[in-house]
């Protein structure tokens, strides 16, 4: 057995919620009593039920046995946990690609809706190859790693036809020529086409409240679990959960009010491209 537990992924949110439902509905155990029976700390069980800890099939088997769950239900949940760990390409590391990218991809693949708020560049889910490569080169990514990072980004983009997606993009991000002027023209044309394919592309103009200018973020909504917020950092990322997300849900409503409509945004993007 490996000594290092994997980072939590989207399937852990769903499995954790199911395990919590079993404890609450099928046992008389509160959180503290259940944790003591399993042999865990209360904090560990809480993190498990909230999907903030990677849940193995062995964890599920142990918990359900202690909860006295019928064998048929137990086997179904254990199998769900076992197969979920091999659900997609992100379960196999790609050379030169940060592990956090795989974690994010797993969340995106399980989401029913995604909202992007981007201050400095076009969001990764809408980037073209030359534009993305331009950003990576400026960031000092090794040339031998750029191709694999682009492949990972392209694979992430495959979720777009399957979900509700809207990108709120600050107007200044549309003027930064990552990869050169021709790459920016191509990127802007791609945004115009994306908005005609049912993807939400909304431009946000100045002035803006300060709290919206602090950083970019990506919000994920799931069918069976609470929303999660992803914030990209240099070389890593953080995820916010539960009450931490509420302020950003309010911010999303604010952006929806401030942003240009889809048609107005498409017109502005077209004008910017024609001026280049």
N, C-alpha and C positions, 0 to 999 in steps of 0.2 A: 504494500500500500504506500502511495506517495506521501511524503512528509509535508508537502505544501498543498494547501487547498486552493482550488481555482477561484478566480474572481466571480462574484455573483453575476448572473445573466438574467435575461427577461423571463426565462422559464422558471427561475427560482421565485419570482413574484407570484406566479400562478400556483406553483406547488405549495409555497408557504401559505397562501390564502386558503388552499384546500385543507392543509394540515390544521390550520387554526379553526376552520369550520368544523372539522372532525372533533377536535378537542372540546369546542364550545357546545356543539350539538349532540355529541354522542358520549360524552363523559361528564363527570361532575368536577373535574379538576380545574382549578384556576391556574394561571401562568406559573406561579411559584411552586405549587404542588406538582404540576406536570414536569417542570424542570428537575425537581428533586427526584422524581420517579425515574426519569431518563438518565440522570447522572450528569446533567449539564447545569451551568449557571443560568439564572433567570435571564440575564442579558443575552446569552447564546440562543436560548429558545425564542426570545423576543425577536432577535435578528433573523432567525430562521423563518418564523411566521410572517415577517415583513419582507422577506426576499432580499435581505441585505447581507446574506451569507450563502455561499454555494451549497446546495442541498444534494447529497449523494443518494443513490438508491438504498444504500445501507442505512443512512439516517432515517429515511422514510420507513424502512422495514422495522427498525428499532422503535420508532415512535408509535407506529400503528399496532405493533405487538403489545406495547405497554398500555395503549388505549383500549385494547381488547376489540379491535375492529374485525368484523367477519372476514374470513379468508378470501372470499371472492372480491370484495371491495379492496382488501389489502393488496392482493396481487395486481389489481388494475392500477392502483396508484403507484406501486413499486415499478411496474412496467413503464408507466408514463414518465417517471423520473429517470429510468434507465435509458429509454430511447431518446428522451429530450436532450441528453448530453451530446448526441451525435446528429443534431438536427440540421446543421448547415455547414457551409465552407469555413465559417469562423471557428469551428471546433478544431481545425487543423492550422497551426500557425503558418503564416507566409513569411519567407525571409525578408528582412528589412522593414516589416510592417509591425507597428507597435501593438502589443496585446490589447490595449484599450480599444483599438479599432474593431477587433473581433467582438468585444463586449458590446460596443455600440451597435454593431451590425445585428447582433442577436436581439437586442431591444427593438430595433427598427423592423426586423422581420416579424415580430410578434405584435406590433402596434396596429391599431385600427386607424389612428390619425397622428400626424406629426406637424408641429409648427416650428419653423425656423425664424429666428430673429438675428440678422447679421448686420454688423456695423461696418466692417472693414473690407469684406470681400463677398463675392457671390457664394451662397452656401454650397458645401461639398456635394449635396445631393443634386445640384443643378449645374455643376461645373463641367466645362468641356476639357478635353485632354490638354490642349496647348496652354490654356489658362491655368489649369491645375499644376502642370509642370512648371510654369513660370513662378507660381507661388512656392513650390517646393525648392526650386533653384535658389530663390531669394532667401529661403529659410536655411540654406546650407545642407540640404539633404544630399547624400552621396548619389551621383548619377546612376550607379548600379542598383540603388534602392528605389529610384523614382518609378521605374516601370511596374514593380510589384505593388507599390503604393497606389498607383493609378488603377491597376487591376482591382485592388481591394475597393477603391472608391467606386469604380464602375459596377462592381457586384452589389455594393450597397444601393446604388441607384435603381437596381432591378425591383425594389419594393414599390416604387412610385406609382405604377399602374394599379396597385392593389390596395392603396390606402387613400384617405383624405389628406391632402397635403397643401399647406400654404406657407410661402416664404415672404416674410416682411424684410425688405432690404433697404437700408439707409441709402439715400441718394448718392452720398460720397463714395460708397463702395462701387458704384457703377462707373466711376471715372478713373479708377486705378488700373493702369494698363499692365497687369501681370502677364508676362510672356510677350509683351510688345503690343503695339496698336492693332495689328492684324488679329492677334489672339483675342484682344478685347472686343473687336468688331464681331468676331465669330461667336464669342460668349454672349454678347448682347442679342445677336440674332437667335441664339439658342433659347434665351429667356423669352423672346417674343413668341417663338414656336411653342414653348412649354405652356404659356398662358392660353394658347388655343387648343391644347390637348387636355384641358380640364385641370391642370395644376394651378394652384393659386400663386400668382406672383404679384406682390403689392409693394409699391415704392413708398417709403416714408420720407417726407421732406422736413426741413427745418421750419420753425423751431420745434424743439422737443424737450420734454421734462428730463431733468438730470438723471433720474433713476433708470431711464431707458438707455442712457448713454454709458452706463458702467461697463457692460460687457455683452457679447453675443451669447445666445443660448439656443438650445433645441429642446422642445417639450414633446413627450411621447404619451399618448393616451392608449390604454389597453382595454380589451373587452371585459376582463375579469379582475383587474387590479387597478389600484390608484395610479394617477399620472406620475411620471418620473421626469426630472429636468436634467439635461446633460450640459455641462459647461466645459469647453475645451481649454486646456492649459498648455503651456509649452512642455511637450514631451509626456503629457499625461492628461487626465481629465477627472472631473468629480461629478457625482450624481447626487441630486437632492431628492428627498422623498417627503410624502405626507404634508405636514404643516409647512415645511420649507418651500413647497411648490405653490402655496396659495397666493402669495404675493405676485408670482409670475403669471398666474392665471388672470389676476387683475390687470397686470401689465399687458397681457395678450389682448384683453378687451379694449384697453387704451389704444394699442397699436391698430386694432381693427377700426377704431373710430378715427384715428389720425391719418391712416394710410390712404393713398389714392385708390380709386376703384381698380379693378382688373383692367378695364378698357383704358382708363386714364394712365395707368402704369405702363401698359403696352405702348401707348402713344408716346409717352415720355422716353421710354427705352429706345424706340425707333428714332426719335429725334436726336438723342445722344449718339446713336450709332452713325447716323447720316452726317453728323458734324465732325466725325473723326477723320 
